[in-house]
Amino acid sequence: MRKTLAALLLALPLFSVAQNRISEHNTIGWYALFVTPKISDKVSAHIEYQWRRTNIIEGWQQSLPRVGINYKVNSHVTVHVGYAFIHTFPYGTYSLASVPKTFPEHRMYEQVTVTTPVGKTTLAHRLRLEQRWLGRFNSIESAKPDTWIYLNRLRYMPRLDVPLDKHWYVAGYDEIFMGFGKNVGENIFDQNRVALLAGYRFNPTFRIEAGYLNQIVQLGREIDNKNVFQHNNGIVLNTYINIAKRK
């Protein structure tokens, strides 16, 4: 009897957490193109578009174009500044916004990437700081955002690349997102992404990689006094084009 009571007491915190949480599951497909035109030995541009879908390809999750400038401090450190304009769609059972409409976001960001060889592998650490302006609708009838909300977010991603031969490689990364500031809402933990990838390098200019992606997202608001977590699983396909500078 004592053992049973002790087990129940130990399980109570876990039960309480489960009761205070809503979870939903979605299938996603993320398809991205990254173009890096080299301007000089140290400076390059960054052009990116991410086509993010639900049910692998059936519906919209996000549309995300992004541009930026890279500066190569040395062979291991690169700094980057950029801008993105995002549209997030009302997918899933519980939309990210309280009014289930497609909402816009303007985003500025700064990042540093440190790359370190570990034997034949490459370990990269990317730290990104984002300043975000999200459009908020007061009602479904609103034709444009009624207000704009400012948010800060910090992202950290370690990524390991392992070459298999001259062309093939495998890679994995885990990126965590943390919100901070006065408008952070419920999601100080914003989201986490884990991916396992296989890639093929055709030449120094062109490579592709594809694999499995797991995304956990916490909504910035409660529903029925419960935190809401999305568990999004699916595929990711990335295409990279590096354009050498003209002589």
Secondary structure, 3 states (H helix, E strand, C coil): CHHHHHHHHHHHHHHHHHHCEEEEEEEEEEEEEEEEEECCCCEEEEEEEEEEEECCCCEEEEEEEEEEEEEECCCCEEEEEEEEEEEECCCCCCCCCCCCCCEEEEEEEEEEEEEEEECCEEEEEEEEEEEEEEEECCCCCCCCCCEEEEEEEEEEEEEEEEECCCCEEEEEEEEEEEEECCCCCCCCEEEEEEEEEEEEECCCCEEEEEEEEEEEEEEEEEECCEEEEEEEEEEEEEEEEEECCCC
